[in-house]
Amino acid sequence: MNTDSDTRATTVTWPQAGSDRPFDPGLWNHPALALYLSEEVERAPQSIPKKLYLVPTPNTYAGESDDRDFAPQPSSAAELPHLDDWVERFVISIVEIWGGRRHPMQLARWCHRSVHAQLVRKSGSMKEIPRVRKIYLSEPIDGVCESTVTLRINERVRSLALRFEGVDKRWLCTEMILL
């Protein structure tokens, strides 16, 4: 591994095909994993953990400093509320906020700052409250839920994509996109 100390960028050079490396080099070219590459990985590739872990979404905006002592701590699914019921109540609350029947501050504890800002902007923006048709859940790794909700808004059917992360023993909505 070559490290450029002036720019703090890390580049990894991989051996040619037919080498004895046990893992796919394309996997380690992802920018998020570049922080974890070190000289030790080059010497002992078997020491790499085989399980994916959640790194919580930062609760700061660009340019703000982050206090490491009070940073969010990831939680496993065993420490979190039951997912099916919780997501259903959360989605119903979002729909009620859009219809103006609920205040966005009621979901502030379970939303990332950027998601809460979206809720505040859209609060009361819909004349009719959308109907929840179906909720699809997926758990790609322990402590993370990705959900797609189909909504009927007037005569249209739209999708709502949500991402929840288990942080500090509660679910936290970190992404919300109405498609």
NUVO-771666 format. One line per 8 residues: number of its first residue (from 1); their letters; for each residue x, y, z of N, C-alpha, C, O, CB. Coordinates in Angstrom, 1 decimal, always signed. Each point is the difference from the previous one (the first is absolute). Glycine has a CB too. Example, Ala and Ser with C-alpha at 12.3 -4.5 7.8 and 13.67 -1.06 7.14 Angstrom:
2
1 = as = +13.2/-5.7/+7.8/-0.9/+1.2/+0.0/+0.9/+1.2/+0.0/+1.0/+0.0/+0.7/-2.9/-1.2/+0.5 | +1.5/+2.3/-1.9/+0.9/+1.1/+0.0/-0.8/+1.1/+0.8/+0.5/+1.1/+0.1/+0.7/-1.7/-2.3
END
This chain:
179
1 = mntdsdtr = +0.8/-1.2/+0.0/-0.8/+1.2/+0.0/+0.9/+1.2/+0.0/+1.0/+0.1/+0.8/-2.9/-1.3/+0.4 | +1.6/+2.2/-2.0/+0.7/+1.2/-0.1/-0.8/+1.1/+0.6/-1.2/+0.2/-0.3/+2.4/-0.9/-1.8 | -0.5/+1.5/+3.0/-0.7/+1.1/+0.6/+0.7/+1.3/-0.3/+1.2/+0.1/+0.1/-2.0/-1.6/+1.7 | +0.0/+2.5/-2.2/+0.5/+1.3/-0.3/-0.2/+0.9/+1.2/-1.2/+0.3/+0.3/+0.8/-0.5/-2.8 | +1.4/+0.6/+3.3/-0.2/+0.7/+1.2/-0.4/+1.4/-0.1/-0.6/+0.6/+0.9/+2.3/-2.1/+0.0 | -1.5/+2.1/-2.1/-0.4/+1.4/-0.2/-1.5/+0.2/-0.2/-0.6/+0.9/+0.6/+2.8/-0.5/-1.6 | -2.8/-1.3/+0.3/-1.4/+0.1/-0.2/-0.8/-0.9/+0.8/-1.3/+0.0/+0.0/+1.8/+0.7/-2.3 | +0.1/-1.6/+3.0/-0.7/-1.0/+0.9/-0.9/-0.9/-0.8/-1.0/-0.6/+0.5/+1.2/+2.2/+1.4
9 = attvtwpq = +0.1/-1.8/-3.2/-0.8/-0.9/-0.8/+0.7/-1.4/+0.0/+1.2/+0.0/+0.1/-2.0/+1.9/-1.6 | +0.0/-2.9/+1.4/+0.5/-1.3/+0.1/-0.3/-0.7/-1.3/-1.1/-0.1/-0.5/+0.8/+0.0/+3.0 | +1.3/-0.5/-3.2/-0.2/-0.8/-1.2/+0.5/-1.4/+0.3/+1.0/-0.2/+0.7/-0.8/+2.2/-2.2 | -0.9/-2.9/+1.0/+0.3/-1.4/+0.2/+0.3/-0.7/-1.3/-0.7/+0.2/-1.0/-0.8/-0.3/+3.0 | +2.7/-0.5/-2.1/+0.4/-0.8/-1.2/-0.2/-1.4/+0.3/+0.4/-0.5/+1.0/+1.2/+2.3/-1.7 | -2.3/-2.5/-0.2/-0.3/-1.4/+0.1/+0.9/-0.9/-0.9/+0.4/+0.5/-1.1/-2.8/+0.1/+1.8 | +2.7/-1.8/-0.3/+0.8/-0.9/-0.8/-0.8/-0.4/-1.3/-1.2/+0.2/+0.0/+2.4/-1.0/+2.1 | -0.5/+0.2/-3.0/-0.6/-0.4/-1.3/-0.9/-1.2/+0.3/+0.0/-0.6/+1.1/+2.0/+1.4/-2.4
17 = agsdrpfd = -2.8/-1.2/+0.2/-0.9/-1.2/+0.1/+0.8/-1.2/+0.3/+1.2/-0.1/-0.4/-2.8/+1.2/-1.2 | +1.1/-2.1/+2.3/+0.7/-1.2/+0.4/+0.7/+0.1/+1.3/+0.7/-0.9/+0.4/-0.5/+0.4/-2.8 | -0.3/+1.7/+3.1/+0.7/+0.2/+1.2/-0.7/-0.9/+1.1/-1.1/-0.5/-0.2/+1.8/+2.9/-0.5 | -0.1/-2.5/+1.9/-0.6/-0.8/+1.1/-0.8/+0.9/+0.9/-0.3/-0.5/+1.1/+2.3/-1.0/-1.3 | -2.4/+2.7/-0.2/-0.9/+0.8/+0.9/-1.4/-0.6/+0.1/-0.6/-0.4/-1.0/+1.9/+2.4/+0.4 | -1.8/-2.2/+1.8/-1.3/-0.7/+0.2/-1.2/+0.8/-0.2/-1.1/-0.6/+0.0/+2.3/-0.8/+1.6 | -1.1/+2.7/-1.9/-1.2/+0.8/-0.1/+0.0/+0.8/-1.3/+1.1/+0.2/-0.6/-1.3/-0.1/+3.1 | -0.9/+0.4/-2.9/-0.2/+0.8/-1.2/+0.5/+1.4/+0.2/-0.5/+0.7/+0.9/-1.5/-2.1/-1.5
25 = pglwnhpa = +3.0/+1.8/-0.2/+0.5/+1.4/+0.2/-1.0/+1.1/-0.4/+0.2/+1.1/+0.6/+2.0/-2.1/-1.1 | -3.2/+0.7/-0.3/-1.0/+1.1/-0.3/-0.7/+0.4/+1.2/-0.5/+1.1/+0.1/+0.3/-2.0/-2.4 | +0.0/+0.0/+3.3/-0.7/+0.3/+1.2/+0.6/+1.1/+0.8/-0.6/+0.8/+0.6/-0.2/-3.1/-0.6 | +2.2/+2.3/+0.0/+0.7/+0.9/+0.8/+0.3/+1.4/-0.6/+0.6/+0.8/+0.6/+0.4/-2.8/+0.5 | -1.5/+2.2/-2.4/+0.2/+1.3/-0.6/-1.1/+1.0/+0.3/+0.1/+1.1/-0.4/+1.0/-2.3/-1.4 | -2.1/+0.8/+2.6/-1.1/+0.9/+0.4/+0.6/+1.1/+0.9/+0.8/-0.4/+1.0/-2.5/-1.5/-1.2 | +1.4/+3.2/+0.0/+0.6/+1.0/+0.8/-0.3/-0.1/+1.5/+0.8/+0.5/+0.8/-1.0/+1.0/-2.8 | -1.0/-2.0/+2.4/-0.3/-0.1/+1.4/+0.9/-1.0/+0.7/+0.2/+0.1/+1.2/-2.6/+0.4/-1.7
33 = lalylsee = +2.9/-1.5/-0.2/+0.9/-1.0/+0.6/+1.5/+0.4/+0.0/+0.8/-0.6/+0.7/-2.5/-1.1/-1.3 | +2.0/+2.8/-0.1/+1.4/+0.4/-0.1/+0.5/+0.4/+1.3/+1.3/-0.1/+0.2/-1.7/+0.9/-2.5 | -0.4/-0.3/+3.2/+0.5/+0.4/+1.3/+0.5/-1.2/+0.8/+0.9/+0.2/+0.9/-2.5/+1.7/-0.9 | +1.1/-3.1/-0.2/+0.3/-1.1/+0.8/+1.2/-0.8/-0.6/+0.5/-1.0/+0.7/-2.9/+0.9/+0.0 | +2.9/+0.4/-1.9/+1.2/-0.6/-0.5/+1.2/+0.4/+0.7/+0.2/+1.2/+0.2/-1.3/-1.4/-2.4 | +2.0/-0.6/+2.5/+1.2/+0.3/+0.7/+1.1/-0.9/-0.4/-0.2/-1.0/-0.8/-1.0/+1.9/+2.7 | +2.4/-0.7/-1.5/+1.2/-0.9/-0.2/-0.3/-1.4/+0.5/+0.4/-1.0/-0.5/+1.1/+3.0/+0.6 | -2.3/-2.0/+1.0/-0.3/-1.3/+0.6/-0.8/-0.9/-0.9/+0.1/-1.2/+0.0/+0.0/+2.3/+2.3
41 = verapqsi = -1.0/-0.5/-3.1/-0.8/-0.8/-0.9/+0.8/-0.6/-1.1/-0.2/-1.1/-0.4/-1.7/+2.6/+0.8 | +3.0/-0.8/-0.8/+0.9/-0.5/-1.0/+0.7/-1.2/+0.5/+0.2/-1.0/-0.7/+0.1/+3.3/-0.3 | +0.1/-2.3/+2.3/+0.7/-1.1/+0.5/-0.8/-1.2/+0.4/+0.3/-1.1/-0.2/+1.3/+2.7/+1.1 | -2.9/-1.3/-0.4/-0.8/-1.1/+0.5/-1.4/+0.2/-0.4/-0.9/+0.5/+0.7/+2.4/-0.8/+1.3 | -1.9/-0.1/-3.3/-1.4/+0.2/-0.4/-1.0/-0.8/+0.7/-1.2/+0.3/-0.1/+2.2/+0.2/-2.1 | -0.6/-1.6/+2.9/-1.0/-0.8/+0.7/-0.5/+0.8/+1.3/-1.0/-0.5/+0.6/+2.1/-1.6/-1.5 | -0.5/+3.2/+1.3/-0.4/+0.7/+1.2/-1.2/+0.9/-0.3/-0.5/+0.7/+0.9/+2.8/-0.8/+0.0 | -2.8/+0.2/-2.1/-1.1/+0.9/-0.4/-1.3/-0.6/+0.5/-0.2/-1.2/-0.2/+1.4/+2.0/-1.8
49 = pkklylvp = -2.0/+0.0/+2.8/-1.2/-0.6/+0.5/-1.0/-0.4/-1.2/+0.0/+0.6/-1.0/+0.2/+0.8/+3.1 | -0.9/-2.5/-1.9/-0.9/-0.6/-1.0/-1.4/+0.6/+0.1/-0.8/-0.4/-0.8/+2.3/-1.7/+0.7 | -1.8/+2.9/+1.1/-1.4/+0.4/+0.2/+0.0/+1.5/-0.2/+0.9/+0.8/+0.4/-1.4/-2.6/+1.2 | -0.6/+2.3/-2.3/-0.2/+1.4/-0.2/-0.5/+0.7/+1.3/-0.9/-0.6/+0.7/+0.5/+0.2/-3.2 | +0.8/+1.6/+2.8/-0.5/+0.7/+1.2/-0.5/+1.3/-0.4/+0.5/+0.6/-1.0/+1.2/-1.8/+2.4 | -2.7/+1.7/-0.7/-0.6/+1.3/-0.2/+0.9/+1.1/+0.5/+0.4/+0.0/+1.2/-2.7/-1.0/-1.1 | +2.6/+2.0/-0.9/+0.6/+1.2/+0.5/-1.1/+1.1/-0.1/-0.4/+0.3/-1.1/+2.8/-1.0/+0.3 | -2.9/+1.2/+1.9/-1.1/+0.9/+0.0/+0.2/+1.2/-0.9/+1.1/+0.5/-0.1/-1.7/-1.3/+2.4
57 = tpntyage = -0.5/+1.2/-2.9/+0.0/+1.3/-0.8/+0.4/+1.1/+0.9/-0.7/+0.1/+1.1/-1.0/-1.0/-2.7 | +2.6/+1.8/+1.3/+0.4/+1.1/+0.8/-1.2/+0.9/+0.2/-0.8/+0.3/-0.9/+3.1/-0.4/+0.2 | -2.4/+0.7/+1.9/-1.1/+0.9/+0.4/+0.4/+1.4/-0.3/-0.6/+0.9/+0.6/-0.3/-2.5/+1.1 | +1.9/+1.9/-2.5/+0.4/+1.4/-0.2/-0.1/+0.3/-1.5/+0.0/-0.9/-0.9/+1.6/+0.7/+2.8 | -1.7/+1.4/-2.2/+0.0/+0.5/-1.4/+1.5/+0.3/-0.4/+0.9/+0.0/+0.9/-3.2/+1.0/-0.7 | +2.5/-0.8/-1.5/+1.4/+0.3/-0.5/+0.5/+1.2/+0.7/-0.7/+1.1/+0.1/+0.1/-2.2/-2.3 | +1.8/+1.0/+2.7/+0.7/+1.2/+0.6/-0.1/+0.0/+1.5/+0.7/+0.8/+0.6/-1.1/+0.4/-2.7 | -0.6/-2.0/+2.7/-0.1/+0.0/+1.4/+0.9/-1.0/+0.6/+0.4/-1.0/-0.6/-2.8/+1.7/+0.4
65 = sddrdfap = +2.8/-0.4/+1.5/+0.9/-1.0/+0.7/-0.9/-1.0/+0.7/-1.1/+0.3/+0.3/+2.9/+1.5/+0.0 | -1.2/-3.0/-0.1/-0.7/-1.1/+0.6/+0.6/-0.3/+1.4/+1.3/-0.2/+0.0/-2.0/-0.7/-2.3 | +0.0/+0.9/+3.3/+0.5/-0.4/+1.4/+0.0/-1.5/+0.1/-1.1/-0.6/+0.1/+0.2/+2.8/+0.9 | +2.1/-2.8/-1.0/+0.1/-1.4/+0.0/-0.5/-0.7/+1.3/-0.5/-1.1/+0.0/+2.5/+1.4/-1.4 | -2.0/+0.4/+2.5/-0.5/-0.5/+1.3/-1.5/-0.3/+0.0/-0.5/-0.9/+0.6/+2.3/+2.1/+0.6 | -2.5/-0.4/-2.0/-1.5/-0.1/-0.1/-0.5/-0.5/-1.3/-1.2/+0.2/-0.4/+1.1/+1.6/+2.1 | +1.0/-2.4/-2.5/-0.4/-0.5/-1.3/-1.0/-1.2/+0.1/+0.0/-0.7/+1.0/+2.3/+1.4/-1.9 | -3.2/-0.9/-0.1/-0.9/-1.1/+0.1/+0.7/-1.3/+0.0/+1.0/-0.2/-0.7/-2.7/+1.6/-0.5
73 = qpssaael = +1.2/-2.4/+1.9/+0.5/-1.3/+0.1/-0.9/-1.0/-0.7/-1.2/+0.0/+0.3/+2.3/+0.5/+1.9 | -0.6/-1.3/-3.1/-0.8/-1.0/-0.7/-0.6/-1.0/+0.9/+0.6/-0.4/+1.0/+0.8/+0.7/-3.0 | -2.6/-0.8/+1.7/-0.7/-1.0/+0.8/-0.4/-1.2/-0.9/-0.2/+0.2/-1.2/-0.7/+1.6/+2.8 | +1.0/-3.0/-1.0/-0.4/-1.1/-0.8/-1.5/-0.2/+0.0/-0.7/+0.7/+0.8/+2.8/-1.8/-0.2 | -2.7/+0.3/-1.5/-1.4/-0.2/-0.1/-0.6/-0.5/+1.3/-1.2/+0.2/+0.3/+1.5/-0.6/-2.8 | +0.4/-0.4/+3.2/-0.5/-0.6/+1.3/-0.3/+1.1/+1.0/-0.8/-0.2/+0.9/+2.1/-1.9/-1.3 | -0.6/+3.2/+0.4/-0.2/+1.1/+0.9/-1.1/+1.0/-0.4/-0.3/+1.0/+0.7/+2.7/-1.3/-0.1 | -2.9/+0.2/-1.8/-1.0/+0.9/-0.6/-1.4/-0.4/+0.1/-0.2/-1.2/+0.1/+2.0/+1.9/-1.6
81 = phlddwve = -2.8/+0.2/+1.4/-1.4/-0.4/+0.0/-0.3/-0.9/-1.2/+0.7/+0.0/-1.0/-1.3/+2.2/+2.2 | -0.5/-2.9/-1.1/-0.4/-0.9/-1.1/-0.3/+0.8/-1.3/-0.7/+1.0/+0.1/-0.3/-2.6/+1.6 | +1.6/+1.2/-2.8/+0.1/+0.8/-1.2/-1.3/+0.2/-0.7/-0.4/+1.2/-0.4/+2.7/-2.0/+0.2 | -3.1/-0.2/+0.0/-1.3/+0.1/-0.8/-0.9/+1.0/+0.6/-0.5/+0.9/-0.7/+0.7/-3.3/+0.1 | -0.5/+2.3/+1.9/-1.0/+1.0/+0.6/+0.6/+1.4/+0.0/-0.7/+1.0/-0.2/-0.2/-2.9/+1.6 | +2.2/+2.0/-1.1/+0.6/+1.3/+0.2/+0.0/+0.8/-1.4/-0.3/+1.2/+0.0/+1.8/-2.1/+1.9 | -1.1/+0.2/-3.0/+0.0/+0.7/-1.3/-1.4/+0.4/-0.4/-0.2/+1.1/-0.5/+2.2/-2.5/-0.2 | -3.0/+0.5/+1.0/-1.4/+0.3/-0.4/-0.4/+1.3/+0.8/-0.6/+0.9/-0.7/+0.1/-3.3/+0.3
89 = rfvisive = +0.7/+2.5/+1.7/-0.4/+1.2/+0.7/+0.8/+1.2/-0.5/-0.6/+1.1/+0.0/+0.1/-2.5/+2.0 | +1.8/+1.3/-2.3/+0.8/+1.1/-0.5/-0.6/+0.5/-1.3/-0.1/+1.2/-0.2/+2.1/-2.1/+1.3 | -2.3/+0.0/-2.1/-0.6/+0.4/-1.3/-1.3/+0.7/+0.2/-0.3/+1.0/-0.7/+1.5/-2.9/-0.4 | -2.1/+1.4/+2.0/-1.3/+0.7/+0.2/+0.2/+1.4/+0.6/-0.7/+0.9/-0.4/-0.3/-3.2/+0.8 | +2.0/+2.4/+0.4/+0.3/+1.3/+0.6/+0.5/+1.0/-1.1/-0.4/+1.2/+0.0/+1.0/-2.3/+2.2 | +0.2/+0.6/-3.1/+0.5/+0.9/-1.1/-1.1/+0.4/-0.9/-0.1/+1.2/-0.3/+2.2/-2.4/+0.3 | -3.1/+0.3/-0.3/-1.1/+0.3/-0.8/-0.9/+1.1/+0.7/-0.5/+0.9/-0.6/+0.6/-3.2/-0.4 | -0.2/+2.1/+2.3/-0.8/+1.0/+0.8/+0.6/+1.4/+0.0/-0.6/+1.0/+0.0/-0.3/-2.9/+1.4
97 = iwggrrhp = +2.3/+1.9/-1.4/+0.7/+1.3/+0.0/-0.2/+0.7/-1.3/-0.3/+1.2/-0.1/+2.0/-2.1/+1.7 | -1.6/+0.1/-2.7/-0.3/+0.6/-1.4/-1.4/+0.5/-0.1/-0.2/+1.0/-0.7/+1.9/-2.6/-0.2 | -2.6/+1.0/+1.6/-1.4/+0.4/-0.1/-0.3/+1.1/+1.0/-1.1/+0.6/+0.0/+0.5/-2.8/-0.8 | +1.5/+2.6/+1.6/-0.2/+1.1/+1.0/-0.7/-0.4/+1.3/-0.4/+0.8/+0.7/+0.3/+0.7/-2.6 | -0.1/-2.8/+2.1/-0.6/-0.5/+1.2/+0.9/-0.3/+1.2/-0.5/-0.2/+1.1/-1.2/-0.7/-2.6 | +3.0/+1.0/+1.2/+1.0/-0.3/+1.1/+1.1/+1.0/-0.2/+0.3/+0.4/-1.1/-0.9/-2.9/+1.2 | +1.2/+2.9/+1.0/+1.2/+0.9/+0.0/+1.3/-0.8/-0.3/+0.2/-1.0/+0.6/-1.4/+2.6/+1.0 | +2.1/-1.1/-2.4/+1.2/-0.7/-0.3/+0.9/-0.2/+1.2/+0.8/-0.9/+0.0/-0.9/+1.9/-2.3
105 = mqlarwch = +0.0/-0.2/+3.3/+0.8/-0.1/+1.2/-0.3/-1.3/+0.7/+0.9/-0.5/+0.8/-0.9/+3.0/-0.6 | -1.1/-3.1/-0.4/-0.3/-1.3/+0.6/+0.9/-1.2/-0.5/+0.1/-1.0/+0.7/-2.5/+1.8/-0.4 | +3.0/-0.6/-1.4/+0.9/-1.0/-0.6/+1.5/+0.4/+0.1/+0.8/-0.7/-0.5/-2.7/+0.0/-1.0 | +2.2/+1.8/+2.1/+1.3/+0.5/+0.1/+1.0/-1.0/+0.6/+1.1/-0.1/-0.4/-2.0/+2.4/+0.5 | +0.5/-3.0/+0.9/+0.8/-0.9/+0.7/+0.5/-1.2/-0.9/+1.0/-0.6/+0.2/-2.2/+1.2/+2.0 | +0.3/-1.0/-3.1/+0.3/-1.1/-0.9/+0.4/+0.3/-1.4/+0.0/-0.8/-0.9/-1.7/-0.4/+2.3 | +2.1/+2.5/-1.6/+0.5/+0.5/-1.3/+1.3/+0.6/+0.1/+0.4/+0.7/+1.0/-2.8/-0.4/-1.7 | +3.2/-0.5/-0.4/+1.2/+0.8/-0.1/-0.3/+1.4/-0.3/-1.2/+0.3/-0.5/+2.4/-2.4/-0.4
113 = rsvhaqlv = -0.3/+3.0/+1.1/-0.3/+1.5/-0.2/-0.5/+0.3/-1.4/-0.9/+0.8/-0.2/+2.6/-0.3/+1.9 | -1.1/-1.1/-2.7/-0.4/+0.2/-1.4/-1.4/-0.5/-0.3/-0.7/+0.7/-0.7/+3.2/-0.8/+0.1 | -2.8/-1.0/+1.2/-1.4/-0.6/-0.2/-1.0/+0.9/+0.7/-1.1/+0.2/-0.6/+2.1/-2.6/+0.4 | -0.7/+2.8/+1.4/-0.9/+0.9/+0.7/-0.2/+1.3/-0.7/-1.1/+0.5/+0.0/+1.8/-1.6/+2.1 | +0.3/+1.6/-2.7/-0.1/+1.3/-0.8/-0.9/-0.3/-1.2/-0.8/+0.9/-0.3/+3.1/-0.2/+1.0 | -2.3/-1.8/-1.3/-0.9/-0.3/-1.1/-1.4/-0.1/+0.5/-1.0/+0.5/-0.7/+2.8/-1.8/-0.5 | -2.0/+0.7/+2.3/-1.4/-0.1/+0.6/-0.6/+1.4/+0.3/-1.1/+0.2/-0.2/+1.7/-2.5/+1.2 | +0.3/+3.1/-0.5/-0.5/+1.4/+0.3/-0.4/+0.7/-1.2/-1.0/+0.7/-0.1/+2.5/-0.6/+2.1
121 = rksgsmke = -0.7/-0.2/-3.1/-0.3/+0.6/-1.3/-1.3/-0.5/-0.6/-0.8/+0.8/-0.6/+3.2/-0.4/+0.2 | -2.7/-1.7/+0.5/-1.2/-0.6/-0.6/-1.2/+0.0/+0.9/-1.0/-0.5/-0.4/+2.6/-0.9/-1.0 | -1.4/+1.9/+2.6/-1.1/-0.1/+1.0/-1.3/+0.8/-0.5/+0.1/+1.1/-0.4/+1.6/-1.3/+2.2 | -2.8/-0.5/-1.9/-1.2/+0.6/-0.5/-0.1/+0.3/-1.4/-0.9/+0.7/-0.5/+0.7/+0.3/+2.7 | +1.1/-1.6/-3.0/+0.1/+0.3/-1.5/-1.0/-0.8/-0.8/-0.3/+0.4/-1.2/+2.7/+0.1/+1.5 | -3.0/-1.6/+0.2/-0.9/-0.8/-0.8/-1.5/+0.3/+0.5/-0.2/+0.0/+1.2/+2.0/-1.8/-1.5 | -2.6/+2.0/-0.6/-1.4/+0.2/+0.3/-0.7/-1.2/+0.5/-0.8/+0.0/+1.0/+0.7/+1.8/-2.7 | +0.4/-3.0/+1.1/-0.6/-1.2/+0.4/+1.1/-0.9/+0.7/+1.2/+0.1/-0.5/-2.9/+0.0/-1.4
129 = iprvrkiy = +1.4/-0.8/+2.9/+1.0/-0.8/+0.6/+0.2/-1.3/-0.8/-1.0/-0.7/-0.4/+0.3/+1.6/+2.7 | +1.9/-1.2/-2.7/+0.2/-1.2/-0.8/-0.4/-1.3/+0.8/+0.1/+0.0/+1.2/+1.8/+1.2/-2.4 | -2.2/-2.2/+0.4/-0.4/-1.3/+0.5/+1.3/-1.0/-0.1/+0.6/+0.0/-1.1/-3.1/+0.4/+0.5 | +2.8/-1.0/+1.7/+1.1/-1.0/+0.0/-0.5/-1.3/-0.6/-0.9/-0.6/+0.5/+2.0/+1.7/+1.5 | -0.5/-1.5/-3.1/-0.4/-1.3/-0.7/+0.8/-1.2/+0.5/-0.6/-0.9/+0.5/-0.1/+2.2/-2.5 | +2.0/-1.2/+2.0/+0.9/-1.1/+0.3/+1.3/+0.5/+0.5/+0.5/+1.0/-0.4/-1.6/-2.5/-1.3 | +1.7/+0.8/+2.7/+1.3/+0.3/+0.6/+0.9/-1.2/-0.3/-0.3/-1.1/+0.4/-0.7/+2.7/+1.4 | +2.1/-1.3/-2.4/+1.0/-1.1/-0.3/+1.2/+0.3/+0.8/+0.5/+1.1/+0.1/-1.3/-1.4/-2.4
137 = lsepidgv = +1.3/-0.7/+3.1/+1.2/+0.2/+0.8/+1.1/-0.9/-0.4/-0.2/-1.1/-0.5/-1.3/+1.6/+2.4 | +2.7/+0.0/-1.8/+1.2/-0.7/-0.3/+1.1/+0.3/+1.1/+0.1/+1.2/+0.3/-0.6/-1.2/-2.8 | +1.2/-1.0/+2.9/+1.1/+0.3/+1.0/+1.3/-0.5/-0.6/+0.4/-1.2/+0.1/-2.0/+0.9/+1.9 | +2.3/+1.2/-2.7/+1.3/-0.4/-0.6/+1.1/-0.4/+0.9/+0.7/-0.9/-0.3/-1.3/+2.5/-1.5 | +0.7/-0.9/+3.0/+0.9/-0.4/+1.0/-0.7/+0.2/+1.4/-1.0/+0.6/+0.1/+3.0/+0.0/-1.6 | -1.4/-1.2/+2.5/-0.5/+0.1/+1.4/-0.1/+1.5/+0.4/+1.0/+0.7/-0.1/-0.1/-3.0/+0.7 | -2.1/+2.7/-0.2/-0.2/+1.4/+0.5/-0.3/+1.0/-1.1/+0.0/+1.2/+0.3/+1.5/-1.8/+1.5 | -1.8/+0.1/-3.0/-0.4/+0.9/-1.1/-1.2/-0.5/-0.7/-0.1/-1.2/-0.2/+2.5/+1.9/-0.2
145 = cestvtlr = -3.4/+0.2/+0.1/-1.2/-0.4/-0.7/-0.2/+0.9/-1.1/+0.0/+1.2/+0.1/-1.1/-2.1/+2.0 | +0.8/+0.4/-3.3/-0.3/+0.8/-1.2/-1.5/-0.4/-0.3/-0.3/-1.2/-0.2/+2.8/+1.3/-0.7 | -3.3/+0.9/+0.8/-1.4/-0.3/-0.2/-0.5/+0.8/-1.2/+0.4/+1.1/-0.3/-0.7/-1.5/+2.7 | -0.6/-0.2/-3.2/-0.7/+0.6/-1.1/-1.5/+0.0/+0.4/-0.6/-1.1/+0.3/+2.4/+0.5/-2.0 | -2.5/+1.7/+1.6/-1.4/+0.1/+0.3/-0.7/+0.5/-1.2/+0.4/+1.0/-0.6/+0.0/-0.6/+3.0 | -1.5/-1.1/-2.8/-0.8/+0.4/-1.1/-1.2/+0.8/+0.5/-0.7/-0.5/+0.9/+1.4/-1.4/-2.4 | -0.9/+3.1/+1.0/-1.0/+0.9/+0.5/-1.0/+0.3/-1.1/+0.4/+0.2/-1.2/+1.2/+0.8/+2.9 | -2.8/-0.8/-1.4/-1.0/+0.4/-1.0/-0.3/+1.5/+0.3/-0.6/+0.3/+1.1/-0.4/-2.7/-1.4
153 = inervrsl = +1.3/+3.3/-0.6/-0.2/+1.4/+0.2/-0.9/+0.4/-1.1/+0.3/+0.1/-1.2/+2.0/+0.3/+2.3 | -3.6/-0.1/-0.7/-1.1/+0.3/-1.0/-0.1/-1.2/-0.9/-0.3/-1.1/+0.4/+0.7/+3.6/-0.3 | -0.2/-2.3/-1.4/-0.1/-1.1/-1.0/+1.4/-0.6/-0.4/+0.1/-0.9/-0.8/-2.1/+2.0/-0.1 | +3.1/-0.6/+1.6/+1.3/-0.5/-0.3/+0.5/-1.0/+1.0/-0.4/+0.1/+1.2/+0.9/+2.1/-2.4 | +0.4/-3.0/+0.8/+0.7/-0.9/+1.0/+1.5/+0.5/-0.1/+0.6/+0.0/-1.0/-2.2/-2.0/+0.7 | +2.1/+2.3/+1.5/+1.4/+0.4/+0.1/+0.7/-0.8/+1.1/-0.6/-0.7/+0.8/+0.0/+3.0/-1.5 | +2.0/-2.3/+0.6/+0.8/-0.7/+0.9/+0.7/+0.9/+1.0/+0.5/+1.1/-0.4/-0.2/-2.9/-1.3 | -0.1/+1.3/+2.9/+0.7/+0.7/+1.0/+1.2/-0.9/+0.4/-0.3/-1.1/+0.5/-1.8/+2.5/+0.3
161 = alrfegvd = +3.3/-0.9/-0.9/+1.2/-0.9/+0.4/+0.5/+0.6/+1.3/+0.2/+1.2/+0.1/+0.4/-1.7/-2.5 | -0.4/-0.4/+3.3/+0.5/+0.4/+1.4/+1.1/-0.9/+0.3/+0.1/-1.2/-0.3/-2.4/+1.9/+1.0 | +3.3/-0.1/+0.1/+1.1/-0.8/+0.5/+0.0/+0.3/+1.5/+0.0/+1.1/+0.5/+1.4/-1.1/-2.7 | -1.3/-1.1/+3.0/+0.0/+0.1/+1.5/+1.3/-0.7/+0.4/+0.4/-1.0/-0.5/-2.9/+1.0/+0.7 | +3.2/+0.7/+0.8/+1.2/-0.6/+0.6/-0.2/-0.1/+1.5/-0.6/+0.9/+0.6/+2.0/+0.1/-2.4 | -1.0/-2.1/+2.3/-0.1/-0.2/+1.5/+1.1/+0.8/+0.7/+1.2/-0.4/-0.1/-2.2/-1.9/-0.3 | +0.7/+3.3/+1.1/+0.9/+0.9/+0.7/-0.5/+0.3/+1.4/-1.1/+0.3/+0.2/+1.8/+0.8/-2.4 | +0.2/-1.3/+3.1/-0.3/+0.3/+1.4/-1.3/-0.7/+0.5/-0.8/+0.5/+0.7/+1.9/+1.7/-0.9
169 = krwlctem = -1.2/-3.5/-0.2/-1.1/-0.9/+0.4/-1.4/+0.5/-0.5/-1.0/-0.2/+0.7/+2.4/-0.5/+1.3 | -1.4/+1.4/-3.1/-1.3/+0.5/-0.6/+0.2/+0.0/-1.5/+1.2/+0.1/-0.5/-1.8/+1.3/+2.5 | -0.5/-1.4/-2.8/+0.1/+0.1/-1.5/+0.1/+1.5/-0.3/-0.7/+0.8/+0.6/-0.6/-3.0/-1.0 | +2.1/+2.5/-0.5/+0.2/+1.4/-0.5/-0.2/+0.0/-1.5/+0.8/-0.7/-0.7/+0.8/+1.3/+2.7 | -2.5/+0.2/-2.5/-0.2/+0.2/-1.4/+1.1/+0.9/-0.6/+0.0/+1.2/+0.4/-2.6/-1.6/-0.1 | +3.4/-0.1/-1.1/+1.1/+0.8/-0.6/-0.2/+0.4/-1.4/+0.7/+0.9/-0.5/+0.8/-2.1/+2.0 | -2.4/+0.6/-2.2/-0.3/+0.4/-1.4/-1.5/-0.1/-0.2/-0.7/-1.0/+0.5/+3.0/+0.2/-1.3 | -2.9/+1.7/+0.0/-1.4/+0.0/-0.3/-0.1/+0.6/-1.4/+0.3/+1.2/-0.2/-1.1/-1.1/+2.6
177 = ill = +0.3/-0.8/-3.4/-0.1/+0.5/-1.3/-1.4/-0.5/-0.6/-0.3/-1.1/+0.0/+2.8/+1.0/-0.4 | -3.3/+1.1/+0.0/-1.3/-0.2/-0.6/+0.2/-0.1/-1.5/+0.4/+1.0/-0.6/-1.7/+0.1/+2.5 | +1.1/-2.2/-2.5/+0.2/-0.2/-1.5/-1.2/+0.3/-0.7/+0.0/-0.1/-1.3/+1.8/-1.6/+1.7
END
